[in-house]
Amino acid sequence: MSRATAHVDLEAISHNIRALQKLACGSQFMLAVKSNAYGHGLHEVVRTGLEAGVSSFGVLESTAGIDLRAAGVEVPLFAWMHGQDTDFAAAAEARVDLGVQTFWQLEAIAASGAARTPRVHLKIDTGLHRGGADQPRWAEFVTEALRLQSLGKLEVVAAWSHLSDTSHSADLASAALFEAAVEEARSLGAEFELLHLGASAAVIDLPEAHFDLVRVGIAAYGISPFGDRSAADLGLRPAMQLRAPVLDARHGLASIAVGFGDGIQSDPDSGAYMVVDGHVAPVVEVGVDETVVALPSDADGISAGAPCLVFGDGSQGEATAEQWAVWGDTVGDEIVTGLTSRVPRSFSRR
Ligand SMILES: *Cc1c(COP(=O)(O)O)cnc(C)c1O
C-alpha cells in the first residue's frame, strides 16, 4: 500500500441492513446505492444487499440501473434523477422504474417509444422543495399521468416523496401531506402498487413514514443520519476504513500519504487526528497529496511505511467518518462519498 486505500467491510453492511430491516417492520427495503454506493463500491454493495435480502435498489440515475441489469441484477430498480439527455426508452427496456417529478419528464417518458411500457412513480413535493409536483398542481400532474396511462404510454405504479429530516414535527407534517395527496390521486382514479416516503432517519425514528417501502442509504453504511446519535448508539457498524502509510517521519512530525486530493477534509477543525501505528497523532496540515501529523513524544521508531488510520469504526482508537464530519462541519455522507476515484477500494467480510 503506497497511498490511501479504503477498506470496505461488507459484513458490516450486511449487519446494518439486517438491523434496519427489523426496524422497517415489514415494509419493503430499497437500498440506496447512489454515488457508487456512497463511495463503498456499487457492485460489491449490491451483491451484499441481495444476500441480505433487500427487495430493490435506488440508483439515482437510470444509467446505473441499466448497468446493474446488464450485470444480472433481477430485483426492482428505481431511478429518480433525469436530465434532458436521459434515455427513457433504454431505462424502461431495462425495467428501471422511473421517479417522475415534472411535467416535461412525464411527456418525455410517454414519447420515448420504449418497447416496454415505462413504470413511473409520481413524486409530490411535501415540503422539502427539492423536486416533485407542487401541491397546487398535483391534481393536474396526476390527471396528465393517468391520461398518458390510458393511451398505453406509461404505467403509474407508485406515489412517493422525500422528507427533509429537519425535525420530527416537520416530517410528520410531510407524511400527513403525502397521505392527503395519495387520497386525492386515488379520487382521480390512480391506483398505486406502492407508496414510499422515508429514508434512513424515518426507518429509525418515524414509523408513520414507513408506508409500503423505505429507501435506505446512509445508515446501511454505518453512519448515523442524526447529529445527536452516533452509529454506535444505533447499533450500526461503520463499513469503511481509510488507511494510508507514513511517507516520512522526523522531528516529531510524520507525513501521511493522504490529502484533500483523496477527498479528506482540506481544513478540519483543530481536534482532528489520525492514528499512526497505534498512536493518536493530531493533524497539523492537510495538503493535496499529503497530511502532516504531530507524533506524540512516546511514538518512537515510526518510519516510512508505518500504517496510519484516517477513519474507521473506532475499534483501534481511530476517529469515525461521523467524527470527521464534525471536524469538517459537514455530514458523514460527504466524508465517505467524497473520497475521490484515485482511492482504491478493497473488500472484506470480517
Ligand atoms: C439519498 C436518498 C435516499 C436515501 O437517503 P438516506 O438519508 O441516505 O437514507 C432516499 N431517497 C432519495 C430520493 C434519496 O435521494
The ligand as a MOL file (V3000), in Angstrom:
LIG
                    3D

  0  0  0     0  0            999 V3000
M  V30 BEGIN CTAB
M  V30 COUNTS 15 15 0 0 0
M  V30 BEGIN ATOM
M  V30 1 C -30.3710 9.5750 -0.9950 0
M  V30 2 C -31.7970 9.2770 -0.9980 0
M  V30 3 C -32.3230 8.3130 -0.1220 0
M  V30 4 C -31.5120 7.6830 0.9810 0
M  V30 5 O -31.3600 8.6560 1.9890 0
M  V30 6 P -30.5140 8.3430 3.3280 0
M  V30 7 O -30.8050 9.5030 4.1980 0
M  V30 8 O -29.0880 8.2600 2.9030 0
M  V30 9 O -31.0300 7.0670 3.8600 0
M  V30 10 C -33.6580 8.0070 -0.2420 0
M  V30 11 N -34.4410 8.6020 -1.1780 0
M  V30 12 C -33.9730 9.5360 -2.0220 0
M  V30 13 C -34.8850 10.1570 -3.0030 0
M  V30 14 C -32.6460 9.9150 -1.9550 0
M  V30 15 O -32.1790 10.8570 -2.7810 0
M  V30 END ATOM
M  V30 BEGIN BOND
M  V30 1 1 1 2
M  V30 2 1 2 3
M  V30 3 2 2 14
M  V30 4 1 3 4
M  V30 5 2 3 10
M  V30 6 1 4 5
M  V30 7 1 5 6
M  V30 8 2 6 7
M  V30 9 1 6 8
M  V30 10 1 6 9
M  V30 11 1 10 11
M  V30 12 2 11 12
M  V30 13 1 12 13
M  V30 14 1 12 14
M  V30 15 1 14 15
M  V30 END BOND
M  V30 END CTAB
M  END
